[in-house]
């Protein structure tokens, strides 16, 4: 079954979600984080932005559902020295 997407997020919207996740790193679950966004947006658009950030490996969602920021480009050199960190 194919999903019908009504609205795609704009770049400024994705950046707003990124900054909010960085600010509340590991504090909230997906829905609570959506409620703490500085501007209102449709939940479906928010979910598309979250899916994009998951796909690009900038965020992670743990087993409890907590959203955390995991993209730190300054640490990439150190991470590349440990291939066991990648699947």
MDTraj code that builds the backbone (N, CA, C; nanometers):
import mdtraj as md
import numpy as np

residues = "UNK UNK UNK UNK UNK UNK UNK UNK UNK UNK UNK UNK UNK UNK UNK UNK UNK UNK UNK UNK UNK UNK UNK UNK UNK UNK UNK UNK UNK UNK UNK UNK UNK UNK UNK UNK UNK UNK UNK UNK UNK UNK UNK UNK UNK UNK UNK UNK UNK UNK UNK UNK UNK UNK UNK UNK UNK UNK UNK UNK UNK UNK UNK UNK UNK UNK UNK UNK UNK UNK UNK UNK UNK UNK UNK UNK UNK UNK UNK UNK UNK UNK UNK UNK UNK UNK UNK".split()
xyz = np.array([
    [0.0841, -0.1177, 0.0000],
    [0.0000, 0.0000, 0.0000],
    [0.0890, 0.1245, 0.0000],
    [0.0639, 0.2134, -0.0900],
    [0.1459, 0.3311, -0.1069],
    [0.0855, 0.4476, -0.0289],
    [0.1715, 0.5238, 0.0413],
    [0.1260, 0.6396, 0.1171],
    [0.1104, 0.7587, 0.0243],
    [0.0122, 0.8393, 0.0546],
    [-0.0067, 0.9626, -0.0212],
    [0.0408, 1.0779, 0.0657],
    [0.1438, 1.1458, 0.0220],
    [0.2022, 1.2548, 0.0992],
    [0.1403, 1.3855, 0.0529],
    [0.0805, 1.4572, 0.1483],
    [0.0150, 1.5828, 0.1157],
    [0.1130, 1.6994, 0.1098],
    [0.2068, 1.7031, 0.2044],
    [0.3023, 1.8129, 0.2102],
    [0.4419, 1.7602, 0.2402],
    [0.5383, 1.8109, 0.1667],
    [0.6777, 1.7818, 0.1952],
    [0.7356, 1.8987, 0.2749],
    [0.8263, 1.8706, 0.3672],
    [0.8850, 1.9815, 0.4443],
    [0.9833, 2.0623, 0.3605],
    [0.9852, 2.1934, 0.3854],
    [1.0842, 2.2801, 0.3217],
    [1.2139, 2.2706, 0.4004],
    [1.3198, 2.3234, 0.3419],
    [1.4507, 2.3158, 0.4057],
    [1.4506, 2.3864, 0.5412],
    [1.3869, 2.5016, 0.5519],
    [1.3855, 2.5722, 0.6799],
    [1.3088, 2.4939, 0.7859],
    [1.2108, 2.4173, 0.7426],
    [1.1351, 2.3338, 0.8353],
    [1.2212, 2.2188, 0.8875],
    [1.2954, 2.1550, 0.7991],
    [1.3843, 2.0459, 0.8400],
    [1.4911, 2.0999, 0.9337],
    [1.5462, 2.2192, 0.9035],
    [1.6456, 2.2805, 0.9909],
    [1.5878, 2.3122, 1.1285],
    [1.4624, 2.3551, 1.1336],
    [1.3970, 2.3830, 1.2608],
    [1.3849, 2.2544, 1.3428],
    [1.3480, 2.1447, 1.2777],
    [1.3372, 2.0162, 1.3471],
    [1.4754, 1.9723, 1.3949],
    [1.5784, 1.9883, 1.3118],
    [1.7146, 1.9530, 1.3515],
    [1.7570, 2.0308, 1.4759],
    [1.7364, 2.1619, 1.4751],
    [1.7779, 2.2454, 1.5884],
    [1.7020, 2.2095, 1.7150],
    [1.5757, 2.1752, 1.7024],
    [1.4965, 2.1358, 1.8187],
    [1.5469, 2.0036, 1.8753],
    [1.5811, 1.9103, 1.7873],
    [1.6346, 1.7819, 1.8343],
    [1.7688, 1.8024, 1.9032],
    [1.8538, 1.8890, 1.8477],
    [1.9823, 1.9184, 1.9115],
    [1.9608, 1.9804, 2.0496],
    [1.8634, 2.0691, 2.0593],
    [1.8373, 2.1386, 2.1858],
    [1.7888, 2.0424, 2.2942],
    [1.6979, 1.9539, 2.2575],
    [1.6384, 1.8599, 2.3534],
    [1.6915, 1.7186, 2.3315],
    [1.8194, 1.7042, 2.3073],
    [1.8821, 1.5771, 2.2740],
    [1.8538, 1.4703, 2.3799],
    [1.7725, 1.3721, 2.3439],
    [1.7444, 1.2603, 2.4328],
    [1.6429, 1.2875, 2.5419],
    [1.5741, 1.4010, 2.5376],
    [1.4786, 1.4360, 2.6428],
    [1.3356, 1.3923, 2.6130],
    [1.2973, 1.3891, 2.4848],
    [1.1579, 1.3663, 2.4496],
    [1.1418, 1.2529, 2.3495],
    [1.0217, 1.1988, 2.3478],
    [0.9832, 1.1052, 2.2432],
    [0.9343, 1.1861, 2.1232],
    [0.9009, 1.1171, 2.0168],
    [0.8679, 1.1817, 1.8896],
    [0.7522, 1.2810, 1.9018],
    [0.6429, 1.2415, 1.9616],
    [0.5257, 1.3292, 1.9695],
    [0.5511, 1.4479, 2.0626],
    [0.6171, 1.4244, 2.1762],
    [0.6462, 1.5334, 2.2695],
    [0.7424, 1.6341, 2.2068],
    [0.8355, 1.5853, 2.1263],
    [0.9281, 1.6747, 2.0575],
    [0.8523, 1.7624, 1.9581],
    [0.7559, 1.7047, 1.8898],
    [0.6725, 1.7811, 1.7953],
    [0.5989, 1.8929, 1.8675],
    [0.5549, 1.8682, 1.9890],
    [0.4835, 1.9698, 2.0668],
    [0.5770, 2.0805, 2.1153],
    [0.7084, 2.0565, 2.1179],
    [0.8048, 2.1568, 2.1624],
    [0.8702, 2.2341, 2.0481],
    [0.8231, 2.2142, 1.9262],
    [0.8776, 2.2898, 1.8134],
    [0.8456, 2.4382, 1.8304],
    [0.9353, 2.5270, 1.7876],
    [0.9087, 2.6705, 1.8025],
    [0.7934, 2.7209, 1.7161],
    [0.7692, 2.6569, 1.6025],
    [0.6550, 2.6924, 1.5165],
    [0.5688, 2.5691, 1.4968],
    [0.4426, 2.5898, 1.4761],
    [0.3505, 2.4785, 1.4523],
    [0.3688, 2.4260, 1.3108],
    [0.3497, 2.2959, 1.2979],
    [0.3523, 2.2323, 1.1667],
    [0.2653, 2.1075, 1.1722],
    [0.2226, 2.0614, 1.0563],
    [0.1409, 1.9409, 1.0511],
    [0.2236, 1.8210, 1.0954],
    [0.1605, 1.7277, 1.1667],
    [0.2311, 1.6112, 1.2178],
    [0.2838, 1.5246, 1.1038],
    [0.2087, 1.5145, 0.9939],
    [0.2536, 1.4349, 0.8796],
    [0.3821, 1.4935, 0.8198],
    [0.3901, 1.6247, 0.8084],
    [0.5106, 1.6901, 0.7577],
    [0.6269, 1.6674, 0.8527],
    [0.6006, 1.6744, 0.9820],
    [0.7015, 1.6489, 1.0844],
    [0.7547, 1.5059, 1.0726],
    [0.6661, 1.4107, 1.0517],
    [0.7079, 1.2702, 1.0387],
    [0.7963, 1.2489, 0.9169],
    [0.7695, 1.3195, 0.8081],
    [0.8532, 1.3090, 0.6894],
    [0.9917, 1.3644, 0.7189],
    [0.9992, 1.4760, 0.7913],
    [1.1290, 1.5329, 0.8291],
    [1.2050, 1.4370, 0.9205],
    [1.1366, 1.3742, 1.0147],
    [1.1995, 1.2764, 1.1043],
    [1.2506, 1.1574, 1.0242],
    [1.1707, 1.1087, 0.9295],
    [1.2137, 0.9966, 0.8450],
    [1.3391, 1.0326, 0.7650],
    [1.3437, 1.1548, 0.7142],
    [1.4622, 1.1991, 0.6403],
    [1.5848, 1.2013, 0.7311],
    [1.5704, 1.2542, 0.8520],
    [1.6833, 1.2627, 0.9447],
    [1.7294, 1.1237, 0.9898],
    [1.6356, 1.0313, 1.0033],
    [1.6728, 0.8930, 1.0350],
    [1.7493, 0.8298, 0.9189],
    [1.6996, 0.8500, 0.7979],
    [1.7615, 0.7935, 0.6792],
    [1.9027, 0.8482, 0.6580],
    [1.9212, 0.9772, 0.6871],
    [2.0530, 1.0386, 0.6693],
    [2.1443, 1.0154, 0.7893],
    [2.0957, 0.9388, 0.8877],
    [2.1727, 0.9000, 1.0071],
    [2.2192, 1.0192, 1.0884],
    [2.1322, 1.1187, 1.0996],
    [2.1610, 1.2331, 1.1846],
    [2.0954, 1.2180, 1.3214],
    [1.9896, 1.1384, 1.3290],
    [1.9219, 1.1148, 1.4563],
    [1.9052, 0.9648, 1.4773],
    [1.8743, 0.9295, 1.6002],
    [1.8391, 0.7911, 1.6302],
    [1.7202, 0.7925, 1.7254],
    [1.6452, 0.6847, 1.7215],
    [1.5342, 0.6655, 1.8136],
    [1.5625, 0.5367, 1.8878],
    [1.5747, 0.5458, 2.0211],
    [1.6110, 0.4272, 2.0982],
    [1.4881, 0.3400, 2.1237],
    [1.5065, 0.2327, 2.1986],
    [1.3978, 0.1368, 2.2216],
    [1.2831, 0.1962, 2.3021],
    [1.3090, 0.3012, 2.3779],
    [1.2022, 0.3691, 2.4530],
    [1.1283, 0.4705, 2.3673],
    [1.1790, 0.4994, 2.2480],
    [1.1165, 0.5965, 2.1600],
    [1.1742, 0.7354, 2.1721],
    [1.2810, 0.7512, 2.2501],
    [1.3429, 0.8813, 2.2691],
    [1.4278, 0.9175, 2.1479],
    [1.4131, 1.0417, 2.1028],
    [1.4845, 1.0901, 1.9847],
    [1.6134, 1.1581, 2.0295],
    [1.7244, 1.1209, 1.9663],
    [1.8533, 1.1798, 2.0000],
    [1.9324, 1.2186, 1.8769],
    [2.0155, 1.3200, 1.8911],
    [2.1010, 1.3670, 1.7825],
    [2.2307, 1.2877, 1.7853],
    [2.2715, 1.2297, 1.6715],
    [2.3926, 1.1472, 1.6687],
    [2.4937, 1.1926, 1.5642],
    [2.4660, 1.2996, 1.4928],
    [2.5540, 1.3453, 1.3856],
    [2.6490, 1.4523, 1.4379],
    [2.7734, 1.4143, 1.4585],
    [2.8767, 1.5059, 1.5037],
    [2.9938, 1.4946, 1.4067],
    [3.0001, 1.5800, 1.3032],
    [3.1024, 1.5667, 1.2012],
    [3.2446, 1.5823, 1.2548],
    [3.2624, 1.6524, 1.3646],
    [3.3970, 1.6685, 1.4202],
    [3.4517, 1.5366, 1.4734],
    [3.3645, 1.4436, 1.5081],
    [3.4068, 1.3150, 1.5629],
    [3.4204, 1.2053, 1.4572],
    [3.3990, 1.2366, 1.3315],
    [3.3992, 1.1348, 1.2267],
    [3.5356, 1.0684, 1.2143],
    [3.6422, 1.1460, 1.2225],
    [3.7764, 1.0894, 1.2094],
    [3.8018, 0.9838, 1.3173],
    [3.7593, 1.0122, 1.4400],
    [3.7761, 0.9151, 1.5480],
    [3.6895, 0.7914, 1.5251],
    [3.5691, 0.8110, 1.4750],
    [3.4783, 0.6989, 1.4517],
    [3.5278, 0.6087, 1.3395],
    [3.5916, 0.6661, 1.2387],
    [3.6412, 0.5852, 1.1269],
    [3.7535, 0.4920, 1.1703],
    [3.8166, 0.5206, 1.2806],
    [3.9211, 0.4323, 1.3317],
    [3.8648, 0.3067, 1.3984],
    [3.7326, 0.3052, 1.4211],
    [3.6659, 0.1923, 1.4849],
    [3.5587, 0.1341, 1.3920],
    [3.5958, 0.0452, 1.3005],
    [3.4983, -0.0083, 1.2052],
    [3.3894, -0.0904, 1.2714],
    [3.4087, -0.1363, 1.3946],
    [3.3049, -0.2156, 1.4623],
    [3.1834, -0.1320, 1.4985],
    [3.1943, 0.0008, 1.4896],
    [3.0806, 0.0885, 1.5195],
    [2.9786, 0.0916, 1.4063],
    [3.0199, 0.0486, 1.2882],
    [2.9323, 0.0539, 1.1711],
    [2.8794, -0.0843, 1.1397],
    [2.7579, -0.0920, 1.0924],
    [2.7004, -0.2209, 1.0563],
    [2.7043, -0.2457, 0.9092],
])
top = md.Topology()
chain = top.add_chain()
for i, resn in enumerate(residues, 1):
    res = top.add_residue(resn, chain, resSeq=i)
    for name in ("N", "CA", "C"):
        top.add_atom(name, md.element.get_by_symbol(name[0]), res)
traj = md.Trajectory(xyz[None], top)
